[in-house]
Amino acid sequence: MCGMDRRQFLFASALFSPLAQQMAWANLREPVTLPVAVPRWKADPFALGVASGEPGPHGVLLWTRLYPGQALAGQSATEAEWRAYFEEKSGVTALFSIEVSYEIYQDEQLKTRVATGAVRTDVHRAWSVHAQVKGLEPDRHYWYRFRCGDVTSPVGRTRTSPLPDADVRRLRLALASCQHYEQGYYAAHADIARRDVDLVAFVGDYIYESSNPRYRIRPHTGGVPRTLPEYRERHALYKLDADLRASHAAHPWVCTWDDHEVVNDYANDQDQAYSDPQKALKRRAAAYQAYFEHMPVWPGGPGGAHQRIHSHRYWGQLADLWMLDCRQYRSPQPCRDPLKGGGRVVVDCSERDDPSQTMLGLAQEAWLAEGLAASRRTWRLVAQSTQISSTTVATPLGRSAFTDGWDGYTAARTRLLQAMSTGPRNVLTLGGDVHQHVAANLRLQPNQPDSPVIAGEFVCSSITSRGMGESMLERIRANNPDILHARSDEKGYVLVDVTPQTIEGTFLGTPFPAQAGASLGVQARYRVQNGRAGVEAA
């Protein structure tokens, strides 16, 4: 066991002062420099499981976090309590780092090992591990595990993507979002884990910072997170769910975030409370750090509150896939309530049509437009965090719109659709956020029959989070003929099958609230045909 004298104790305590923690919100790309200690585990350090993500033709990112369980079972623990618990279970103090090795096999029986490596981690990254593995063969499955001290992790399965010029016949995605821990069980993730899919595309609200006692089935630990230790605790709680761990272990994930990973309805450096922007960015830095510590995602950008997550990848010659960031760079919602920021329903709001308003930020808009114009693959998939098709409703005072969605950024939506209209129109957008399954057509002028259809849209319901009532949803459907299908009463995900001829979306769900062990049924099927913009019933 690693001991320490009084001077070392005072130094270690200083590492966890508020100022030192702020300085320690380091980018995960920074090397670990603390001396290595060998742990002697008294509890399983792999309680949060394993995961993989960001697959390329020759490599993949592997993830785990050394976490020997909750310091106080079922309760919130302070950072000092959890640190003491970790030291007691590992024998390693905050003055040392730990080395974690990994092994990759080409067979499920773990007989033929094809790669090994080791990564060092420390307390400043919450003992998280991100291993960037290279030198693998394209378009095949692999099995992997970690070792730390005398303990071996569960086995995960991952895969590499096809080569960029490969003639690929299929891509199968599981499209998912919005998994409020308190509002149901992760039956959808249990179903995803059993499916034959190539990727899980998660488009936001991986955790929730908020709580609603009215729909609480199982409680969060702790209150609303605002600091790095509190966001870490929230992420760890979610990862303790066995079905979520199984979904991560079964397939590689590609991810983006929405608002609840930080705080509801935040827009760039603005929040609902009209907090000082520097205070809001400090909170965002903590939330982003915790997010990257707990996800199979490699951070980009300068670090802190400014971390790039939007990405582009391809699946042979079959499909391009863009994952967009709709929160970090966006303009504040138009026509905000002076007492409360964020989104709201408005009727007369000319700011919605302001060309300077942006959902993605002008740099991300230009990056996406350039990529769409250059794409020569059969399909162009654009994944982002919410519903693009209009949900406005006619009222005696005019047409109402919800300003936190694309209806609050109409000029930006037009620019997005114009970018999609260049070249072949084999475009399908993928979204989440609204807690309902949606199949819709996208036009430059929403719901206008004389405006041509530019693309199709699939939006997944939530994994657990409650949706809107049927009466309101019926009004939205009646007022927006571009929406071919919309249901919010079931929780689940969309299975997206991409072939050279068609894309078919199978909308799977179980009634709210999702129960442990529930089976998911087929709610609807819609498809997009090669060369024909828009969706149709399958």
N, C-alpha and C positions, 0 to 999 in steps of 0.2 A: 504494500500500500504506500502511496505517495504521501508523506507527511510534509508539514510546513511549520516554520517557526513564527514568532510574533511578527517580525518584519514582513515575511511573506504573506501572513494573514492580513495585515493592514494594506499591503499592496493589492491583494486580491479583492478586498472589500472596496478599495478605491475604484477598481475596474467597474463596479456596479453602481457608482454614484450616477445621478441623472445626467451630469455633464459628460462623464466618461461613456455612458451608454449612447448618448447622442453622437459622440465622436466614433463610437464603435459600430454604428450602422454602416458597416463597410460593404463595399461591393463584393459579391461572392467571388469575383474574379481575382481578388487580392490573394497572394499566397499566404499560407499558414507559416508563421515563423517561430511559434512557441516550441520548446523542446518536447519530444515525444515521450509519453508514458504508456506502459502496458496495463490495460484495465484488468481487474479481476471482478467479473460481474456476479452480482448476487441476485440479479433479475434479468429477464430477457431484454436486451437493448433494442430489439427490432419490433417493439410493440406497435409502431406506426406502419409497419409493412415496407414494401418496396414498390418502385414505380419506374417507368421509362417514358421517354418522350423525344420529340424532335428527331424522328428517324430520317436518315439520309441513305443514299445508296451504299455507303461504306461505313456507316457508324450510327450511333444512337447515344442518347444521354440516359444514364442510370441514376436513380435517386434512392436514398434512404435517409433516415435521421436516427441517431442514437438517442433513444428515449425509453428508459426502463420503467415506464408507467407513470401514473399521476402521483404526485407527492402526497396529496390528500385525496383519497378515492372519492370521486363524485363531488368534490368541492374545489373551489378556486384556491390556489396557493400563490403566495407572493413569490417574486423572483428569488429572493433569498432562501425561502423554504424549498423551492424546486432545486436550486443550486446545491443546497445542503443534501437533499435527497439524492441527486445525481452523484455527488461525491461519495455518499454512503454506499450506493449501489455499484459504483464503478471503481472506487478507490483512487480516482483521478481528480485533482483540483483544477481550478480555473487557470492556474499557472502553466498548465501543460496542454499539449494537443494529443490526439489519438489517431492512429493509423487504421484505416478500414480497407481491406482488400476485397476484390471482386473476381469472380470467375464466370466465364461465358462458355456455354456448351452448344453444340449443334444438334443435340438430341435431348428429348424430354427425360430420358433415363440418366442423363448427366454422365455419360460414358466417354464422350469425345470432347475434350476441352479445347477451345480454339483461341482463347484470349484470357489473360490475367492482368491485374494491375492493382495499384493501391492509391488511396487518396487520404490526405490528412485533413482533419477537421478540429475545430476548437469551439469554445464557449461563445465567441463573438459571432458565429454563424449558427448558434443553437445546436451545435454538434451535427449539423446537416451535411450530407455527402452528395456531391454531384460529380459523377465520373463520365467524362467525355470519351467514349470508346470509339476507336477508329480501326481500320484494317479488316472490316467484315465484308462478306459477300453480299451483293445486292439481291433484293426481292426474296428474302427467306427469313424463316423464324429462327430465333435463338432463345435459349433459356439461361438464366443468370441467377447468381446469389452473391451475398456479401458475407465476409467473415470479420469478426472483431474479437481479439483475444481468443477465448475458447468457445465462442458462440457463433453459430451460423444462422443466417437469415432464412425466411421463407424463400422459395424459388419463384421467380417471376418469368413471364414469357414476353418477348418483344419481337420486333421484326424490323428489317431494313426496307427501304423503299426501292422501287425499280430504278434502273438507270434512266437518265433523261430521254434517251431516244428509244426506249424499249416499247415494243408493241404489247400493251397491257390490255387484258380483256375485262378486268373488274377492279373496282375500288369499292369497298364497303365501309361506310362511316356510321358510327353511333353519335348522333347529334344530341347534346344534353346541356342543361343549365339549371340554375336556381334550386339549390338544395338546402333549404332552411332546415337545420337540424331539429328544431323544436316542433316543426309542423308535420312530421311524418317520418316513416322509415324508408330506407334506401332500397326498396324492392326493385326499382329500375336498375340500380347498379348490379344487383344480384343477377338480373336478367342479362345485362350487358356482358357480365363476366362469363356467362355460359354461351354467348353468341360467337359465331365465326365472323369477326370483324377485323379490318386492317388497322383502323384508327378510331379512337374516341376523340371527337371534336367538342371540347367544352367551351362554351361561349359566355361564361360569366356567372357571377354570384356563387362562387365556390363556397364561401362562408357568408354568414350574415352577422353583422355587428348589432342588429336590432332584435327586439323581442316583442311578441304580442301574446299576452297571457290568454287571450280568448281562444287561440288555436294551439296552445302548447300541449304537446303529447309527451315530450321528454325535454328536460330543461337544459339550457346552456349552463355552464359553470361561469361564475363571475358576471359582472355587469357589462355595460357597453365598452368595448375595447377602444382605447385611445393611445396607448403606449406600446412600444415594441414587445415587452413581456406579455401584455394582455392580448395582442394579436397572435403571438406565438401560442398562447394557451388555447385560443379559439380554434386555430388550425389543428392543433394536436387533438382536441376533442373530436373534431370531425373525422380525423384520420383513425381514431379509435373504433369507428364503425366498421364491422367486419365486411359488410357488403361493399362499401366504398374501397376498402383495401383490396378486395377481390377484383374489382373492376380495374384498379390500377395495375395489379399484378398480372392480369390476363392480357392486356393490350397496351401498346404505346399511346400516349395522349398528345394532342396538340391543343394549346390553350390560349385564351385571352380572358380579360377580366371585364367586369361591369362596375357598378357602384358599390355594392355591399361589401366587397373586399376592403373598402375603406370606410365609406359612410354613405347613407342613402342620398341619391340625387346629386352627388358632388359633380362639379364641372370645373376642370382644371384646378385653380387654386381657390375656388368658391365652394361654400357649403350652405346648407339650409339655415344655419345659425348666423350667417354673415360674419363668420369668424375673421379675424385678421388674417390676410393671405399667408403670412409667414407661419402663423400658428397652424393653419390648414395644411401647408406644405410639410411642416414638421410631422403632423399626424400621418400624412400621406407617405412620407419617407418610412415611417415605422411600419405601416401596413404593407407597403411594397416589399420591404426587407423580409417581413414574415412570410409574405406570399412566395417569394423566390426561395426562401429557406425550406418551404414545405411542398414545392411543386417540381416536377421533372421539366423545368424550364430554365434556360440559361439567360441571365439578364443582359440587356444591352444598354447603351447610353452611358452617361457620366456617373450614374449611381444616385443613391439617396432618393429624393422625390422625383427624379427624372430617370426613369428606367424604360427602355424600349421593350415592348412586347409584341408589336405587330410584326408579321412575318409573311414570307411567301415560300411555298414548297410545291413540288410537282410530283405526279405519279405516272412516270413514263411519259408516253405521248397521249395518255388518256385524259389527264386533268391537271390544271393549275389550281392551287388552293391558297387564297389569301386569308389570313387571320388579322382582323383590324382592331384598333384601340379606339373606342368611342367615348372615352372619359378623360384621358390625360390632357388632351389638346383642345377640347371643345370650348366653344363660347358659352358663357352663362345662359341659362334658359331665358327666353324672351318674356317680357311683361311679368316679371317676378313680383310676387306679393312683397310690399315693403317691410312686412313683419316676419316673413318666412321665405327663404330662398328655395331653390329647387324647382321641380315641375309642378304645374297645376293646370286645371282645365280653364281655358279662356275662350271668349267669343270674338271680341273686337281687339285684335293684336296685330298691327302692321309689322311689328318687329320680327314676326315669324318669317316674313318674306325678304328680310334684309340680306342682300348678297354678302355682306361681311360676316354674317353668322356662319359658323362651321361646326360640324359634329366631329370631324376627324382631324382638324387642323390643316392648314393649307399645304404644309410639307407632305403630310401623309396622303392627302388628296392627290397631289401631283405624282407621288410615288406609285399609288394605285393606278391612276390613269395611264401612266407610262407602261406599267406592267400589263394592263389589260390590252393596250394597243399593240404591244409586242407579242402577245401570246399567240401561238399557233397550235396549241393542243386542242383536242376535240371539245373539251368542256372547260369552262371558267367558273370556278366555285368561289364565292365571296362570302366569308363567314364574319359576322360581326354580332354585337351583343343584343340587338333588339329587333323589332318589327319595322320594316321599311314601308310597306303598304299603308295607305291612309286609313285612319280609324275615326275621322271626323264625323260629327253627327249634326243634322239640321235641327235648329231650335228657333223659336219665334224671334229671337234677337240676332240670329245669324248662325253660322256653322261653328260648333264648338270643337276645340282641339286640345290635346294634352301636350304640353310644351316640353316635357322631358324626352319625348320620342322624336322620330324624324318629322312628324307633323309640326314640331316647333322650329324646324330648320329646313323650310321648303326649298329655298334657293340651293342650299347644300345638297339636298336630295336630288334636285334637278341636275346639278353638276355630276353627282355620282351616277345617275342613270344615263346621262350623256356619255360619260366615259365607258359605260357598259355597252352602249349602242355602237361603238366603233368595232369594225371587223365582224366576224361571225357572231351571231346572236345566241350562241349556246351558253347562256349565262344563267346560273341559279344562285340566289342568295340564301344564306343560312343564318338564322337568328334565334334568339331566346328572349328572356327578360319578362315577357308579358304573361307568363304562366298559362298559356293556352296553345294548343296545336292549331297551326294556321297553314293553309295552302292558298296562295294568292298570285295574281298577275301584277306586274309592275309596268306602269306607263309614265311618260314624261308629265302628262296631265292626268292625275289619278281619277279613275272612275269615268273617264270620258271615252265613249266608244270610238270616236274618230281619232283618238290618240293611239298610235300603235303600241302594242305590247313589246317592251324591251327585254324583259327577263321574267323568270318565275321565282317564287319565294316559298321556302319551307321554314316554318318557325316551330321549334319544339316547345311543348308544355314544360312545366317545371318538374324536377325530380320529386319535390315535396310541396313547394310553396303554394299557398292558396291562390286561386284565380278569382276573377271578377264574377259577379252574379249573372245568371242567365238572362235576366230582363235587360240589363245594360248591354250584354253581348249581342242579344237579338237586335237591339237598335243599331249597333255598329254594323252587323251583317246587312241589315236592311238598307243602310245609308251608304254602303261601300260595296258595290257589285264586283269590284276587283277581287274581293275576298270570296273564294270558292268554298272554303271550309274553315270553321273556327269553333273550337270547343274548349272550355276551361274547367269542366267538371272532373276531368281525369288527369292524373299525374303520370308522367312517363318520359319517353324520348322518341326520336325519329330514327329509324333505320334507313339509311340512304344508300341505295345500290346504284353504282355508276357503271354503265357499260358503253361501248361505242355507239350503240343505237339509242339508248334511253337512260334516264335517271328515274328511278322509282323510289318514292318515299313511303315507308310503312309507318303510320302513326300509331304507336303503342301506348296503352294507358291502363291505369287502375283507378277506381274511384277515390276521391279525396275524402279523408286523409289516408295516405298510403300506409297500409298495414305491414308489419313484419311478415315476410314469407308470402306476400300477395303475388298472384299471377297476373301478368299483363296480357291484355287482349288487343286485337287489332281494331282500332277505332276507324281508320280510313286508309285508303291508298291513293296516291296521286303520282303523276309522272310527267316528265318533260321529254319530248322527242327531239332527236338530233335534227337541226335545221328548222325547228318550229319554236318560236319564243313563247314562253308561258307554260302554265300547268294545266293538266286535265285529269279527270277521274280515271283511275287505272282499273 
